[in-house]
Amino acid sequence: MEESNMAFNVGDSVQPKTGGRKMTVTAVNGDEVECVWGILGEEGDKRTFKAQDLSPYHEEGDFGVC
């Protein structure tokens, strides 16, 4: 599957393709995606990534249903 054309939307949970913490998309401008990690709506660390460097966030392991 080709992921370089993947579109992200504000509120999506993403992570760098190389791995890393869960981040939330706060803005999308063309192929640039601004992300924040921490709690959305509070002051957090922000960084802008190229869309092709991100993938949808997924947690490792099976946590089951509570």
N, C-alpha and C positions, 0 to 999 in steps of 0.2 A: 504494500500500500504506500503510495506517495504522500508523505506528510508535509512537504514543503508548501503546499497550497492550503494547509489547514487554516481555517478562519477561527479566531478567538473572539469572544464577546466579553464585555464588562461583566464581572461577577464569576467568570469561569475560574476553576481551580487548575493551576498549571504547575509545571516544574521544568527545570532545564533538562534537555535530553541527556545530559551527562549525569543526571541525578541531582538531588538536592531537596531542600525543604519545599513544603506546599506554599504556593503563592496565589494571590487573587489578582486577576486582571482588573485594573482601574481605568485604563484608557487604551484605545486602539487607534493608531494613526498610520494607515497604509500597512507596511510590513513591520512597523514598530509597535511593540506591546509593552505598556507600562504596567509593572506589577508591584504589589506591596506584600510583604510578609509580616505577620502579626495579625491583629484583629482588625478586620475591615471597619472603617469608620473612626478608628483611633490612629494616632500618630504611629507610623511603622516605617520600616526601611523600604525605600522605593528604588526601583531600578528599571531601566528600559532595555528590552531585549529585542532582537530580530525574531520574527514569528517562527522562522525555520529552526531556531535554536530551542524552542519550547515544545513540550508535549503535554497532553492532558494529565493531570495528577492522578496517580493510583497508589494505593497503599499496598505494601507487601504483606502477604499472608492472608489467612482466612479468619476474619474476626467474628463470623456468624451473625445472627440476628438477635438483638436483645428484646 
